[in-house]
Amino acid sequence: MSNEKTEVKKRKVAWGISGAGDKIQEFVQVMENISKDFADKVEIQVFVSKAAEIVLKYYQLEENLKRIFPKVVVEINSNTPFLAASMQTHKYEFLLIAPASSNTTAKVALGIGDTMLTNAASMSLKAFVPVYMVPTDFEEKTVYTKLPNGKDMKLRIRKEDAENVRRLERMEDVHVLSEPQKIREVFKEWFGQT
Ligand SMILES: Cc1cc2nc3c(=O)[nH]c(=O)nc-3n(C[C@H](O)[C@H](O)[C@H](O)COP(=O)(O)O)c2cc1C
């Protein structure tokens, strides 16, 4: 009889963070909880856009993120790291972009793939791999967002940005989530109860 433990191969999810500060602390908190609760089944690997790297620094979340997640990589250009290829070869079950900035949302909605995350989204969809997105600008309204210094700033979510979200909702294999808390439901659907 062997004493060796049988290593169960974990399934992988690619989590893309684009450059949006709105609710960014909540996103990191939600993903930390999910990574712990699903740790025996799933490994979450983190892909940070160039803009998100700066946003994370502003909100002092960079070190925290690296402490929680075993793999955190930052975009160099649209094909480096080559997340698009990893998505197409089904290394990951799905791509989660959370938060999706208005920039990333608009690009994916229009089929533009000129950044690591938008390229990965386009290529995933071509290869029948689902993409989940949590856009910061979900519907037209006035919102108050927390600045890195803790103050609130009044912003308007423009109808043009909300229209891009509606476009995403009509795209095959794109799943739009209205808020960070909804991400847990996706993990439950894919990987079962914890
Ligand atoms: C501190 C900070 C906070 C930002 N917050 C937001 C935001 O909440 N929503 C948004 O759409 N863009 C926000 N931006 C602007 C984006 O980072 C910018 O549009 C960038 O080009 C997005 O690139 P990406 O979509 O490739 O990550 C923020 C920028 C900074 C520096």
The ligand as an SDF file (V2000), in Angstrom:
LIG
                    3D

 31 33  0  0  0  0  0  0  0  0999 V2000
   -7.2780   55.2740   -9.6290 C   0  0  0  0  0  0  0  0  0  0  0  0
   -8.0330   55.0180  -10.9040 C   0  0  0  0  0  0  0  0  0  0  0  0
   -9.3330   54.5880  -10.8450 C   0  0  0  0  0  0  0  0  0  0  0  0
  -10.0680   54.3480  -12.0250 C   0  0  0  0  0  0  0  0  0  0  0  0
  -11.3520   53.9030  -11.9140 N   0  0  0  0  0  0  0  0  0  0  0  0
  -12.0670   53.6300  -13.0180 C   0  0  0  0  0  0  0  0  0  0  0  0
  -13.3920   53.1000  -12.8970 C   0  0  0  0  0  0  0  0  0  0  0  0
  -13.9150   52.8770  -11.8110 O   0  0  0  0  0  0  0  0  0  0  0  0
  -14.0540   52.7840  -14.0380 N   0  0  0  0  0  0  0  0  0  0  0  0
  -13.4900   52.9660  -15.2690 C   0  0  0  0  0  0  0  0  0  0  0  0
  -14.1520   52.6340  -16.2630 O   0  0  0  0  0  0  0  0  0  0  0  0
  -12.2360   53.4730  -15.4190 N   0  0  0  0  0  0  0  0  0  0  0  0
  -11.5050   53.8130  -14.3230 C   0  0  0  0  0  0  0  0  0  0  0  0
  -10.2280   54.3010  -14.4570 N   0  0  0  0  0  0  0  0  0  0  0  0
   -9.6980   54.5800  -15.7920 C   0  0  0  0  0  0  0  0  0  0  0  0
   -9.1510   53.3070  -16.4770 C   0  0  0  0  0  0  0  0  0  0  0  0
   -8.0900   52.7640  -15.7130 O   0  0  0  0  0  0  0  0  0  0  0  0
   -8.6830   53.6430  -17.9150 C   0  0  0  0  0  0  0  0  0  0  0  0
   -9.8110   53.8920  -18.7420 O   0  0  0  0  0  0  0  0  0  0  0  0
   -7.8210   52.5520  -18.5200 C   0  0  0  0  0  0  0  0  0  0  0  0
   -7.4540   52.9210  -19.8360 O   0  0  0  0  0  0  0  0  0  0  0  0
   -8.5340   51.2140  -18.5700 C   0  0  0  0  0  0  0  0  0  0  0  0
   -7.7120   50.2520  -19.1870 O   0  0  0  0  0  0  0  0  0  0  0  0
   -8.1050   48.7020  -19.1750 P   0  0  0  0  0  0  0  0  0  0  0  0
   -9.5460   48.6490  -19.5100 O   0  0  0  0  0  0  0  0  0  0  0  0
   -7.2370   48.1100  -20.2370 O   0  0  0  0  0  0  0  0  0  0  0  0
   -7.7740   48.1510  -17.8450 O   0  0  0  0  0  0  0  0  0  0  0  0
   -9.4760   54.5550  -13.2960 C   0  0  0  0  0  0  0  0  0  0  0  0
   -8.1390   54.9870  -13.3360 C   0  0  0  0  0  0  0  0  0  0  0  0
   -7.4240   55.2140  -12.1650 C   0  0  0  0  0  0  0  0  0  0  0  0
   -5.9840   55.6430  -12.2490 C   0  0  0  0  0  0  0  0  0  0  0  0
  1  2  1  0
  2  3  1  0
  2 30  2  0
  3  4  2  0
  4  5  1  0
  4 28  1  0
  5  6  2  0
  6  7  1  0
  6 13  1  0
  7  8  2  0
  7  9  1  0
  9 10  1  0
 10 11  2  0
 10 12  1  0
 12 13  2  0
 13 14  1  0
 14 15  1  0
 14 28  1  0
 15 16  1  0
 16 17  1  0
 16 18  1  0
 18 19  1  0
 18 20  1  0
 20 21  1  0
 20 22  1  0
 22 23  1  0
 23 24  1  0
 24 25  2  0
 24 26  1  0
 24 27  1  0
 28 29  2  0
 29 30  1  0
 30 31  1  0
M  END
$$$$
